[in-house]
């Protein structure tokens, strides 16, 4: 029987709780029309990015431990199609959102893990990988707005929905939740290599020693919560 990393479940539970709170604020502002200046300010942007970082980083960290990444990736993609279809019905389209990204990233990680089995790991490899992913994320973080670090990219790269999936959205592209492969695949990779660093240092045991039962419960059911929370929020706000 595999060891359960309780603290990791708790981190995931805290992330899903923060995401539900953020989406509640989003619904109050953009659906109910309440005025919350802080939500549309830099503060709101930083909060949104922090929550996304947690989800993506944890996804990369956890895929290192999973034994069936292909099955997990396909499940996430199917769930993302359900969310996208429901979002169009609700009038707030989600195209290439976080579930789509996590599904694709998990499938890419399955291929990467297959390649990794043919390499004799060295102690320095996770450190180099983590540093490279962090550097590449910082270099490409503004790709969406046409910037590669200090350079302005040609608009011809921002052509269609396929380029939008990669990280080059055209002017007409619109999505309530947009998580392209670049730069977020590098944040996912950072989580992947962080697992390798902690494992090589034998620090993973700390995740087994601390327990926060309510957050662990939320973390173990994070996908289900993600799928049902917006319909529940809409229903509650409609009743209120």
C-alpha positions in Angstrom: 0.0 0.0 0.0 1.3 3.4 -1.0 2.1 6.0 1.7 -0.4 8.8 1.8 1.1 12.3 1.8 -1.4 14.0 4.1 0.2 17.4 4.0 0.1 17.3 0.2 -3.7 16.6 0.4 -4.0 19.6 2.8 -2.2 21.9 0.4 -4.4 20.8 -2.4 -7.4 21.3 -0.2 -6.3 24.8 0.7 -5.8 25.6 -3.0 -9.3 24.4 -4.0 -10.8 26.4 -1.1 -8.9 29.5 -2.3 -10.1 28.9 -5.8 -13.8 28.6 -4.7 -13.5 31.8 -2.8 -11.9 33.6 -5.8 -14.6 32.4 -8.1 -17.3 33.5 -5.6 -15.7 37.0 -5.8 -15.7 36.8 -9.6 -19.4 35.8 -9.7 -20.3 38.7 -7.4 -18.4 41.2 -9.6 -19.1 40.0 -13.1 -22.5 38.2 -12.6 -24.1 40.1 -9.8 -22.5 43.5 -10.7 -21.1 44.3 -7.2 -18.4 46.9 -7.1 -15.1 45.5 -5.7 -12.3 47.8 -6.9 -9.6 45.6 -5.2 -10.7 42.6 -7.2 -9.9 44.2 -10.6 -6.7 45.8 -9.2 -3.1 44.5 -9.1 -4.1 42.8 -5.7 -6.8 40.7 -7.4 -4.4 39.8 -10.2 -1.7 38.7 -7.8 -4.3 36.6 -5.8 -5.5 34.9 -9.0 -2.0 34.2 -10.2 -1.0 32.8 -6.8 -3.9 30.4 -6.8 -3.1 29.3 -10.3 0.5 28.8 -9.4 -0.5 26.5 -6.5 -2.7 24.4 -8.7 -0.1 24.0 -11.5 2.8 23.4 -9.2 1.0 20.8 -7.2 -0.1 19.1 -10.4 3.5 18.8 -11.5 4.6 17.6 -8.1 1.9 15.0 -7.8 2.3 13.6 -11.3 5.8 12.4 -10.2 4.2 10.1 -7.7 1.3 8.9 -9.9 1.5 5.5 -11.6 -1.2 6.1 -14.3 -0.6 9.6 -15.8 -2.2 8.7 -19.1 -5.5 7.7 -17.5 -5.4 10.8 -15.2 -4.6 13.1 -18.2 -7.5 11.7 -20.3 -9.9 12.0 -17.3 -8.9 15.7 -16.8 -9.4 16.4 -20.5 -12.9 14.8 -20.5 -13.8 16.9 -17.4 -12.4 20.0 -19.1 -14.8 19.4 -22.1 -17.7 19.2 -19.7 -16.7 22.5 -18.0 -16.2 24.2 -21.4 -19.6 23.1 -22.7 -21.3 24.2 -19.4 -19.5 27.6 -19.5 -20.8 28.3 -23.0 -24.4 27.5 -21.9 -23.9 29.8 -18.9 -22.7 32.6 -21.2 -19.2 32.8 -19.8 -17.0 30.7 -22.1 -14.0 28.9 -20.7 -11.6 27.9 -23.4 -8.3 26.3 -22.6 -8.8 26.6 -18.9 -6.9 25.1 -16.0 -8.4 21.6 -16.5 -7.5 21.5 -20.1 -4.0 22.6 -19.3 -3.6 20.0 -16.5 -4.9 17.2 -18.8 -2.4 18.1 -21.5 0.4 18.6 -19.1 -0.2 15.3 -17.5 -0.1 13.5 -20.8 3.1 15.3 -21.7 4.5 14.2 -18.3 3.6 10.6 -19.0 5.8 10.8 -22.1 8.5 12.6 -20.1 8.4 9.9 -17.4 8.7 7.2 -20.1 11.8 8.9 -21.5 13.2 9.4 -17.9 13.2 5.7 -17.3 15.8 5.3 -20.0 18.2 7.8 -18.2 20.4 7.1 -15.2 19.3 9.9 -12.9 22.0 12.1 -11.4 21.6 14.0 -8.1 22.1 17.3 -9.9 19.4 16.7 -12.6 16.3 17.8 -10.6 18.1 21.0 -9.5 19.0 21.9 -13.1 15.5 21.0 -14.3 13.9 23.2 -11.6 16.2 26.1 -12.3 15.6 25.8 -16.1 11.8 25.7 -15.6 11.8 28.7 -13.4 14.0 30.7 -15.8 11.9 29.8 -18.8 8.7 30.7 -16.9 10.1 34.1 -16.1 11.2 34.6 -19.7 7.8 33.7 -21.2 5.4 35.0 -18.6 4.3 37.9 -20.8 3.9 35.8 -24.0 0.2 36.3 -23.9 0.5 40.0 -24.4 3.2 39.7 -27.1 6.4 39.9 -25.1 9.3 37.5 -24.8 11.2 39.1 -21.9 12.1 42.5 -23.5 11.4 41.6 -27.1 8.1 42.3 -28.9 6.9 39.3 -30.9 5.4 39.5 -34.4 1.6 39.4 -34.4 1.7 36.7 -37.1 2.4 34.2 -34.3 -1.0 35.0 -32.7 -3.1 33.5 -35.5 -5.8 31.1 -34.3 -7.1 28.8 -31.5 -4.2 26.4 -31.9 -1.7 29.2 -31.3 -3.9 30.3 -28.4 -3.5 26.8 -26.8 0.3 27.2 -27.1 0.3 30.7 -25.5 -0.2 33.0 -28.5 -3.9 34.1 -28.4 -5.3 36.1 -31.4 -7.0 39.4 -30.7 -10.5 37.9 -30.9 -9.7 35.1 -28.4 -11.8 35.3 -25.3 -11.9 33.0 -22.3 -13.0 33.4 -18.6 -10.1 31.1 -17.6 -7.1 30.9 -19.8 -4.1 28.7 -18.9 -2.0 28.2 -22.1 0.8 25.6 -22.3 3.4 28.4 -22.4 4.4 29.6 -19.8 2.5 27.3 -17.4 4.1 24.1 -18.6 7.3 25.5 -17.0 5.6 26.0 -13.6 4.2 22.4 -13.9 7.8 21.2 -14.7 9.1 23.1 -11.7 6.7 21.1 -9.5 7.8 17.9 -11.2 11.5 18.6 -10.4 10.8 19.8 -6.9 9.5 16.4 -6.1 12.8 14.9 -7.3 14.8 17.4 -5.1 12.8 16.5 -2.0 13.0 12.8 -2.7 16.8 13.0 -3.2 17.1 14.8 0.1 14.8 12.4 1.8 12.5 15.2 2.9 9.2 13.7 1.6 8.6 12.2 5.1 7.5 15.6 6.3 4.3 15.3 4.2 3.3 12.2 6.2 3.7 13.7 9.7 1.3 16.6 9.7 -2.5 16.2 9.3 -5.2 18.8 8.8 -8.3 16.5 8.3 -10.8 19.0 6.8 -8.3 20.3 4.2 -7.2 16.7 3.4 -10.8 15.8 2.7 -11.1 18.8 0.3 -7.8 17.9 -1.3 -8.8 14.3 -2.0 -12.0 15.4 -3.7 -10.6 18.5 -5.4 -11.6 17.5 -9.0 -15.2 16.8 -8.0 -15.3 20.2 -6.1 -13.9 21.9 -9.1 -16.6 20.4 -11.3 -19.6 21.3 -9.1 -18.6 24.5 -7.3 -19.6 27.0 -10.0 -23.1 25.5 -10.6 -23.7 25.5 -6.8 -22.4 29.1 -6.6 -24.7 30.2 -9.4 -27.6 28.5 -7.7 -26.9 30.1 -4.3 -26.4 33.6 -5.7 -29.6 33.3 -7.8 -31.5 32.3 -4.7 -30.0 35.2 -2.7 
